Amino acid sequence: MKDYNEMSPYLKRVCAQVRARAIHPELRRELGSHLVDLADDRESQGWEREEAVQWAMQQMGDPEAVGKSLNRIHRPRINWGLLAGALLFAGSGIIGMFSLSASSYMGTRMNPALPQFGERHLVYVCIAVILMLVLSLVDYRKLRSLSWPLYILTLAGMLAVQFSGNMVNGVNRWLVLPLHFAINVMGWSPYLLIIALAGIWVCSGIQKTGGKLPINGWQAIPLIGVPCLLYWRGHVLPEMVLFAGVSLILFAWLSGKWIRAVLLAAIVTTAGFLAAWNTDYYHARISAALNPIMFAEGAGYIQIKLSEAVASAGWWGHGFGAANEQLPYLYSDMLFPYLIYSFGWVAGLFLAGLILWFVIRTIQAWFSVRDTYGKSLIAGIALILAFQLVYGVLKLSGHVLIIGLPLPFISYGGSHLLIEYGALGLLLGVYRRKDLIPGSSASLSMKF
């Protein structure tokens, strides 16, 4: 206690220079421990205790200088790599939309509003980027207490969509709010559910056991199963596969029960594949993906036209405003192939490299964060985005099932851009606070 009374003014002066007040107690403990170790070592050499403590503080250095050094370490961090990647994605999508607006794409004859979707997409992107920046400033830890309400509210929205009557292409996805504002609830749901599950599972096992959270696997099954049933009932299979895969990986990592998760995934995948194989529609789609030429006049038509579009592009493509009326949904599902068709293989390599860069940066961000809840959010959000981005690249092969999953950050639309950039903003917010919260500080590496 006497040591602490003598060290307290020194520690107070150090912490006064550190703006992140949340880590002051941890800094006091860590610095105090270093001072005590130094004093103990000096006392063992025959010094008086009081003299040893004073010597230890002198060796530590000027408190203001030490505090300023620690303040440089414990300050908000901006992941410039991810931010630059997001802006490059946004720019690529804007160029693609204006190119489509300038083309004679047949969709413009079916919808008079589509010639302006370059300008509209630009507005959507600006709003989405602003949302991303705002959410990057929000303290993500406040979301943890809202995990259960977010999970229940998302399920309620998915259920409401089933009875909304707003069917598009035979699927109920949208919920129309007052002022004609429509939300793609099914498209938003994987992000919202994963964010909710991250908080629920971390809170349920906040005390660590053997380095892993003691999550009850049986309790996790309904949390994953109920949304999957709603997806299945609404015939929203892409989001169901996305949510199920990411939630199982998140559960396996948090609980350490990888074998159980792998077995469950294998059972569900096998059952799903057998069900699809025994359904005429999906059987034809899967067969066409495996051998498009055999089904060239039917289910394999899109794969063949996609391959032809990519092959005909050459290194520099057909130019800005090039039209390709043989591929459907150029503004969403087929935007990546269209960008290659218009701007060549160079554009395809650029986007593929950008996707690889984005995935690597999210992995690095995950490793740099020490807070379990923050790591869970990064893992869930990054996996959802990465799976969709990688799928967009694999689709270029012409041997991948076309499931109606637009490329994140690039494809046309307001609703899905908001959730994608918003989720990325939350990820950036976790990274921003990695050195500002208790338990996130690295050990002091000072030499005495």
C-alpha positions in Angstrom: 0.0 0.0 0.0 2.9 2.3 0.8 4.4 1.6 -2.6 1.1 2.5 -4.3 0.8 5.8 -2.4 4.3 6.8 -3.6 3.6 5.7 -7.1 0.1 7.1 -7.4 1.1 10.7 -8.3 3.5 9.4 -11.0 0.8 7.1 -12.5 -1.8 9.9 -12.3 0.5 12.2 -14.3 1.1 9.4 -16.9 -2.6 8.7 -17.4 -3.4 12.4 -17.6 -1.7 12.4 -21.0 -3.8 9.4 -22.3 -7.2 10.4 -23.7 -8.7 6.9 -23.7 -9.9 7.0 -20.2 -11.4 3.5 -20.3 -7.9 2.0 -20.3 -6.6 4.1 -17.4 -7.1 1.4 -14.8 -5.3 -1.1 -17.0 -2.4 1.2 -17.6 -2.1 1.9 -13.9 -2.0 -1.8 -13.1 0.5 -2.5 -15.9 2.8 0.4 -15.1 2.5 -0.2 -11.4 3.5 -3.8 -11.9 6.6 -2.8 -13.8 7.5 -0.3 -11.1 7.1 -2.8 -8.4 9.2 -5.4 -10.3 12.0 -2.8 -10.7 11.8 -1.7 -7.1 11.9 -5.4 -5.9 15.0 -6.0 -8.0 16.7 -3.0 -6.7 15.7 -3.8 -3.0 17.2 -7.3 -3.4 20.6 -5.5 -4.1 20.5 -3.9 -0.6 18.6 -0.6 -1.3 16.0 0.8 1.1 12.5 0.2 -0.1 11.6 3.9 -0.5 14.9 4.6 -2.4 14.2 1.6 -4.6 10.7 2.9 -5.5 12.1 6.4 -6.3 14.8 4.8 -8.5 12.2 2.7 -10.3 10.1 5.8 -11.2 13.3 7.6 -12.4 14.1 4.6 -14.6 10.6 4.6 -16.1 11.2 8.1 -17.3 9.4 11.5 -17.3 5.7 10.8 -16.6 4.5 13.3 -19.2 6.8 11.8 -21.9 5.7 8.3 -21.0 2.0 9.3 -21.1 2.3 11.0 -24.5 4.0 7.9 -25.8 1.2 5.7 -24.5 -1.4 8.2 -25.9 0.1 7.7 -29.4 -0.4 3.9 -28.9 -3.9 4.1 -27.5 -5.7 6.3 -30.0 -8.4 5.7 -32.6 -7.1 3.7 -35.6 -8.4 4.0 -39.1 -8.1 1.0 -41.3 -7.1 2.9 -44.4 -6.7 -0.3 -46.4 -10.3 -1.4 -45.9 -11.6 2.2 -46.4 -9.7 2.5 -49.6 -10.9 -0.8 -50.8 -14.5 0.2 -50.1 -14.1 3.4 -52.0 -12.5 1.6 -55.0 -15.4 -0.8 -55.0 -17.8 2.1 -55.0 -16.0 3.8 -57.9 -16.1 0.6 -59.9 -19.8 0.2 -59.4 -20.5 3.9 -60.3 -18.5 3.5 -63.6 -20.4 0.3 -64.4 -23.8 1.9 -63.8 -23.0 4.9 -65.9 -21.7 2.6 -68.7 -25.0 0.7 -68.5 -27.0 4.0 -68.6 -25.0 4.9 -71.8 -25.7 1.6 -73.4 -28.7 0.3 -75.3 -29.3 -2.3 -72.6 -32.7 -3.9 -73.2 -33.8 -3.4 -69.6 -34.1 0.3 -70.4 -37.0 -0.5 -72.8 -38.8 -2.4 -70.1 -38.3 0.2 -67.4 -38.2 3.9 -68.4 -36.4 4.7 -65.1 -33.4 2.6 -65.8 -31.6 5.1 -68.1 -31.1 7.3 -64.9 -29.8 4.5 -62.7 -26.2 5.8 -63.1 -27.2 9.0 -61.3 -29.4 7.1 -58.9 -26.7 4.7 -58.0 -24.3 7.6 -57.4 -26.8 9.0 -54.9 -27.2 5.6 -53.2 -23.5 5.2 -52.9 -23.0 8.6 -51.4 -25.7 7.9 -48.8 -24.2 4.5 -48.0 -20.7 5.8 -47.6 -21.9 8.5 -45.3 -23.7 5.8 -43.2 -20.5 3.7 -43.2 -18.5 6.7 -41.8 -21.1 7.5 -39.2 -21.2 3.9 -37.9 -17.4 3.7 -37.8 -17.6 6.4 -35.1 -20.2 4.5 -33.0 -19.1 2.5 -29.9 -19.9 -1.0 -31.1 -20.0 -2.3 -27.5 -23.4 -0.7 -27.0 -24.8 -3.1 -29.5 -24.2 -6.1 -27.3 -27.0 -5.2 -24.9 -29.3 -5.0 -27.9 -28.5 -8.4 -29.3 -31.7 -10.2 -28.3 -34.0 -7.3 -29.4 -32.2 -7.2 -32.7 -32.5 -10.9 -33.2 -36.3 -10.9 -32.3 -37.0 -7.8 -34.4 -35.2 -9.3 -37.4 -37.2 -12.5 -37.1 -40.4 -10.5 -36.8 -39.5 -8.6 -40.0 -38.8 -11.8 -41.9 -42.1 -13.2 -40.8 -43.9 -10.0 -41.8 -42.4 -10.2 -45.2 -44.0 -13.6 -45.7 -47.5 -12.0 -45.5 -46.7 -8.7 -47.1 -47.7 -9.7 -50.6 -44.7 -7.8 -52.1 -43.5 -10.6 -54.2 -40.7 -10.1 -56.7 -39.8 -13.0 -59.1 -41.9 -15.4 -57.0 -40.1 -14.5 -53.7 -41.2 -12.3 -50.8 -38.2 -10.2 -49.9 -39.4 -6.6 -49.5 -41.2 -4.7 -46.8 -42.7 -1.4 -47.9 -42.7 1.2 -45.2 -44.5 4.6 -45.3 -43.4 7.1 -47.9 -42.9 4.1 -50.2 -39.5 3.3 -48.7 -38.8 -0.4 -49.3 -36.4 -2.5 -47.3 -35.0 -5.8 -48.6 -35.6 -7.5 -45.3 -34.3 -10.9 -46.5 -31.2 -9.3 -47.9 -30.5 -7.4 -44.6 -31.3 -10.4 -42.4 -28.0 -12.3 -42.6 -26.1 -9.2 -41.4 -28.5 -8.4 -38.6 -28.8 -12.0 -37.4 -25.1 -12.6 -37.3 -24.5 -9.3 -35.4 -27.2 -10.4 -33.0 -25.8 -13.9 -32.6 -22.3 -12.5 -31.9 -23.6 -10.6 -29.0 -25.9 -13.4 -27.7 -23.2 -16.0 -27.8 -20.5 -13.8 -26.3 -22.8 -12.6 -23.5 -24.0 -16.2 -22.7 -20.4 -17.3 -22.2 -18.7 -14.2 -21.0 -16.5 -16.2 -18.6 -13.9 -18.1 -20.6 -13.1 -21.7 -20.0 -10.0 -23.1 -21.5 -9.8 -20.2 -23.9 -13.2 -20.8 -25.4 -16.6 -19.6 -24.5 -18.8 -22.3 -22.9 -21.7 -22.0 -25.4 -24.4 -24.7 -25.2 -24.6 -26.3 -28.6 -28.2 -27.4 -28.1 -29.3 -23.8 -27.4 -27.5 -22.7 -30.5 -29.5 -25.0 -32.8 -32.8 -23.2 -32.6 -31.1 -19.8 -32.9 -29.7 -20.9 -36.2 -32.6 -23.2 -37.2 -35.6 -20.8 -36.8 -34.2 -18.2 -39.3 -33.4 -21.1 -41.7 -37.0 -22.3 -41.5 -38.2 -18.8 -42.4 -35.7 -18.6 -45.3 -36.9 -22.0 -46.5 -40.6 -21.0 -46.2 -40.0 -17.9 -48.2 -37.9 -19.7 -50.9 -34.9 -17.4 -50.1 -32.2 -19.9 -50.5 -29.1 -17.7 -51.2 -29.4 -15.9 -47.9 -30.3 -19.1 -46.1 -27.0 -20.7 -47.2 -25.1 -17.6 -46.4 -26.5 -17.2 -42.9 -26.3 -20.9 -42.0 -22.6 -21.2 -43.2 -21.4 -18.0 -41.4 -23.4 -18.8 -38.2 -21.9 -22.3 -38.0 -18.4 -21.0 -38.4 -19.0 -18.3 -35.8 -20.5 -20.8 -33.4 -17.6 -23.3 -33.9 -15.0 -20.6 -33.3 -16.6 -19.2 -30.2 -17.4 -22.5 -28.6 -14.4 -24.5 -29.9 -16.8 -27.3 -31.0 -15.5 -27.6 -34.5 -16.2 -31.3 -34.9 -19.9 -30.8 -33.9 -20.2 -27.8 -36.3 -18.6 -29.7 -39.2 -20.8 -32.7 -38.7 -23.9 -30.5 -38.5 -22.9 -28.6 -41.7 -22.2 -31.9 -43.5 -25.6 -33.3 -42.5 -27.5 -30.2 -43.5 -25.5 -29.8 -46.8 -26.1 -33.4 -47.8 -29.8 -33.2 -47.0 -30.1 -29.9 -48.9 -28.3 -31.3 -51.9 -30.4 -34.4 -52.0 -33.6 -32.3 -51.7 -32.4 -30.1 -54.5 -31.3 -33.0 -56.7 -34.8 -34.6 -56.4 -36.5 -31.3 -57.4 -36.8 -30.9 -61.2 -36.0 -27.2 -61.2 -32.9 -27.4 -59.0 -31.7 -30.6 -60.6 -31.7 -28.9 -64.0 -29.8 -25.9 -62.6 -27.2 -28.0 -60.9 -26.7 -30.1 -64.0 -26.4 -27.1 -66.2 -23.7 -25.6 -63.9 -21.7 -28.8 -64.2 -22.1 -29.1 -67.9 -23.6 -26.0 -69.5 -23.1 -27.1 -73.1 -25.4 -30.1 -72.6 -28.2 -27.7 -71.4 -27.4 -24.9 -73.8 -31.0 -24.4 -74.8 -32.3 -24.3 -71.3 -30.8 -23.9 -67.8 -27.2 -23.7 -69.1 -27.9 -20.7 -71.4 -26.8 -18.1 -68.9 -23.6 -19.8 -68.1 -22.7 -20.1 -71.8 -23.5 -16.5 -72.5 -21.5 -15.4 -69.4 -18.4 -17.4 -70.6 -18.8 -15.9 -74.1 -19.0 -12.4 -72.8 -15.9 -12.8 -70.7 -14.0 -14.5 -73.5 -14.9 -11.9 -76.1 -13.7 -9.0 -73.9 -10.0 -9.3 -74.6 -7.6 -7.2 -72.5 -9.4 -3.9 -73.0 -13.0 -4.9 -73.6 -15.7 -3.4 -75.8 -15.5 0.1 -74.3 -17.6 2.4 -72.1 -21.3 2.0 -72.9 -21.0 -1.4 -74.5 -24.3 -3.2 -74.7 -24.9 -6.9 -74.0 -28.5 -7.9 -74.3 -27.9 -11.6 -73.8 -27.1 -11.4 -70.1 -29.9 -10.7 -67.7 -29.6 -8.4 -64.6 -26.5 -6.6 -65.8 -27.0 -4.1 -63.0 -26.9 -6.7 -60.2 -26.1 -10.4 -60.6 -24.1 -10.0 -63.8 -22.4 -6.6 -63.2 -19.0 -8.2 -62.7 -19.1 -10.0 -66.1 -20.4 -6.8 -67.7 -17.5 -4.8 -66.3 -15.1 -7.3 -67.9 -17.1 -7.3 -71.1 -16.9 -3.5 -71.2 -13.4 -2.8 -69.8 -11.6 -6.0 -70.5 -9.7 -8.6 -68.6 -7.6 -5.8 -67.0 -10.7 -4.7 -65.2 -11.4 -8.3 -64.1 -7.9 -8.7 -62.8 -8.2 -5.4 -61.0 -11.5 -6.3 -59.3 -10.2 -9.8 -58.4 -7.1 -8.3 -56.9 -9.2 -5.8 -55.0 -11.4 -8.6 -53.6 -8.3 -10.5 -52.5 -6.9 -7.3 -50.9 -10.2 -6.8 -49.1 -10.2 -10.3 -47.7 -6.6 -10.1 -46.6 -7.3 -6.8 -44.8 -10.3 -8.1 -43.0 -8.2 -11.1 -41.8 -5.5 -8.7 -40.6 -8.2 -6.6 -38.8 -9.5 -9.7 -37.1 -6.1 -10.7 -35.8 -5.4 -7.2 -34.5 -8.5 -7.0 -32.3 -8.3 -8.6 -28.9 -11.9 -8.0 -27.6 -13.9 -11.2 -28.1 -17.1 -9.4 -29.0 -15.3 -7.2 -31.4 -13.5 -10.2 -33.0 -16.9 -11.9 -33.3 -18.4 -8.9 -35.1 -15.5 -8.7 -37.5 -15.6 -12.4 -38.2 -19.3 -12.5 -38.9 -19.4 -9.4 -41.1 -16.2 -10.2 -42.9 -17.4 -13.8 -43.7 -20.7 -12.6 -45.1 -19.0 -10.1 -47.4 -16.1 -12.3 -48.3 -18.4 -15.3 -49.3 -20.3 -13.0 -51.6 -17.2 -11.4 -53.1 -15.5 -14.8 -53.7 -18.7 -16.2 -55.2 -18.8 -13.3 -57.6 -15.3 -14.3 -58.9 -16.2 -18.0 -59.1 -19.3 -17.2 -61.1 -17.0 -16.1 -63.9 -15.9 -19.7 -64.5 -19.3 -20.5 -66.0 -19.6 -23.6 -63.8 -21.2 -22.1 -60.7 -24.9 -22.2 -59.9 -26.4 -18.8 -60.5 -28.3 -18.1 -57.3 -29.2 -14.4 -57.5 -26.5 -13.0 -55.1 -25.3 -9.6 -56.2 -21.7 -8.5 -55.8 -21.4 -6.4 -52.6 -20.6 -2.7 -52.8 -20.8 -2.6 -56.6 -24.3 -3.8 -57.7 -27.1 -1.4 -58.2 -29.6 -0.7 -55.4 -30.2 1.4 -52.3 -31.3 -1.1 -49.8 -28.5 -3.6 -50.1 -25.8 -0.9 -50.4 -27.0 0.6 -47.1 -26.6 -2.7 -45.2 -23.3 -3.6 -46.9 -21.6 -0.3 -46.3 -23.3 0.0 -42.9 -21.9 -3.4 -41.9 -18.5 -2.4 -43.1 -18.8 0.8 -41.0 -19.4 -1.3 -38.0 -16.3 -3.4 -38.8 -14.3 -0.2 -39.2 -15.6 1.0 -35.8 -14.4 -2.2 -34.1 -11.0 -1.7 -35.6 -11.0 2.0 -34.6 -11.4 1.1 -30.9 -9.0 -1.8 -30.8 -6.5 0.2 -28.7 -9.1 2.2 -26.7 -10.8 -0.4 -24.6 -9.7 -2.4 -21.5 -8.0 -5.6 -22.5 -6.9 -4.3 -25.8 -3.6 -2.7 -24.8 -0.4 -4.5 -25.7 2.2 -5.2 -23.1 4.6 -2.4 -22.5 7.8 -3.0 -24.3 10.0 -0.4 -22.6 13.6 -1.0 -21.9 15.0 0.0 -18.5 
